[in-house]
């Protein structure tokens, strides 16, 4: 991901974007104004036009040397983090396995009893000196470094509107020797202190929902964008915020592709996507493409408003809504989905026939979501703002951190920094249920809506990098 970004920056440094060097900032802003006038004809509201001002950052020329230095530093930090977690996993599963295995004492007692004659005057077992190096037992849980080396490492995030959980840094490992997996959480306290803690213990797990429910995880289930599901009841040590939901859904955001390809070559058992799953994706993709045109310029207002509306409909606070509620919400926001498209989509989402579906899952399936590369930068911005790790950021902190100096309209003199900042804060506040703070889910919805109208990934990244300084 980072290597692709570095190459893109180098290409842009050699070949500037057409329209950036050939067009003066004044003319560029005039074009924006023309687009704004056209937007009024299209029926856009003032809020939509203010949200579209954020797209102006995409036209700023890339600072290739600065971006490359930033990318190099991020690569080094990410590699160091992964190495720390990998070392901790090896320590946990090699040095502790035999020593702490309760079978060791049972096995040794049984073996000793075979060789000891009842009338023997030898000292009882409990008085004899016995060390690990003197024992010859082999327990079932004995692992070797060679076994653990056949693994694929991946990064993950929890799909949640709770900012504290959504921003947890999770690194997982799938071991091919026994088809087991484990997930660790990397935690940083201040600048120098870090800790690596087990999040999901090493075991064999299965899909908990979808077409493959009940099937054990295999190598083919691991790729960027894949979801891993776990039952909260199986993990009593989960935080309370996670245990509130029946399922924990973990999204794979990055993976060691070289190791994955190597293991797939050696493996004879990996299950490809089924025809049912392929058909499900086509059904949802058709609805997403139809709605994309309706959301192209109104994405921020619609997505943030829809999130608030669905939350208000959820009177019980369970996160689940019925079919009628979703139809009502789509109608309220003038999102046209035909009955022929809606029914198959509902059957896919309501796989367990409970009559209710998580509204976050519904929104992701019907409207779609930005890719994991874009999402990683949104999380990075929020983690920078939420330095107390509470899951919510006060508006006053956002106001302090947001910088509009490099906005094209500020550079050209058409607008002041304060005007651009106020337009951003106004559109962001519209997404919030509280007037003085922004939650992670609301922050994500804002940029999810903005992402719909931006085709190029690097343009979207520039919109985040420039005002937030990441």
C-alpha positions, 0 to 999 in steps of 0.5 A: 500500500505504502509502496504504491503511494510512493510510486504515485508521488514520484510519478506526479512529481515528474508529470504534474497534473494537467490543470494544476500548472496550466491553470492559475489559482484564480481561474481554478476558483472561478471554475469551482464557482461555476460548478457551484452555480451548476450545483444549485441548478442540480438542487444541492443545498447550501450544506452540500456546497459547503461540504464540496469545498473540501474537495478543493484540497485534491487539486493541491500539487503533491509535495513529493519529497515530504510525502516520501519522507513521511511514507518512509517513517511510517513504513519503519514504524509499521515494520517495528510494530509488526516485529514486536508483535511477532516476537511476543507471539513466539514468546507466548507460544514457545516458552510458556506452552510446555512449562504451563501445560497441566498435562506435564505433571499428570504424564510424569506421575503416570510414568514414574509410577510404572517404574517405582516398585510399591515396596521401594524405599525411594523417596516419594515423587513430591520430594524428588528434585525434578527440572524441565531439562530432566523430563522426557515427556511430550505434551499434546500442546508442544509447539516448535518454531518450525511449526509456528513459522508457517503462518500468514500475518495480517492487520485488522480493525473492529467494525464498530461505531465505538471509537475506542474499539474501532481504533484498536490496533490489531495484528493477527496470525493464521497458522497452517499447521493446525488451521488455528488463528490468534489476534494480538492488540498493540497498545502504545502509552505515550512515546516510549512505552508499548505493550502487546496483549492477546486479544483472541487466544490461539484456537481453531475458529469458524464463521459465525454468519453468512453463507459459510456459517459453521465452516472452519476458517481456511487459508482462502478466507484471508485477504484484504477486505475479508470479515472474520466473525467471532461470538462475544460469549466465547471470549469473556475477557472482551471489553464490555463495549464489545460484549454488548454485541453478539458478534465481533466483526473484524475486517482484514485491512492489510496482509503479508501477501508474499507469505500468503501466496507462498502458503497457497502454493504449498497448500492443497486445501483452500476453498474458493468463493462459492457461486452463492457468494458471488451472486450475493456480491452482484446483487449488492453491487447493482444497488450500490451502483444505482445509488452512487449516482444519487449520492455523487454530490449529496453524499456527505449530507445524505450519509450523515443524516441517514446515520442519525436517522437510523440511530433515532429509529433504534429505540432499544439501542440494540443496533437492530432494525426491521425491514419497514424501518429501513424502507422508511429511512430510504424513502425519507432521504429520497434514495430510490431502491426498487422492490425487485432490488430491495427484497434480494438484498434483504434476504442476503442480510437477514440470513438468520431469518430473525427479521432484524438487521444491524443498521451499520451492516445494512448501510455498508451493504446498500450504499457501499463503503470506501476501501481500506486504504482510504479508511486507514487514513480516516482512522489515522486522523481520528486517532491523532485527534482523540489523544485521550482514546475516549472514542469522541473528540470535542469540537473545540479540539477539531477547530484547533487542529483543522488548518485551512491555510493551503485551501485553494480559495484561501491561497487565491484570496476568495475566502479566509481561513476562518470561512473555510474552517467554519464551513467544514465545522458546520457540515461536520456538526450536522452529522453529530447528535451532540453539539459539542463533540464528534464520535468516531461513527459520525466522523467516519460517515462524514468522510464516507460521504465525501469519498463517494464523489472522489474517484482517485485514492490519492486525491482523497488522501490529499484531502485528509493529509493537507488540513490535518497534517498527517 
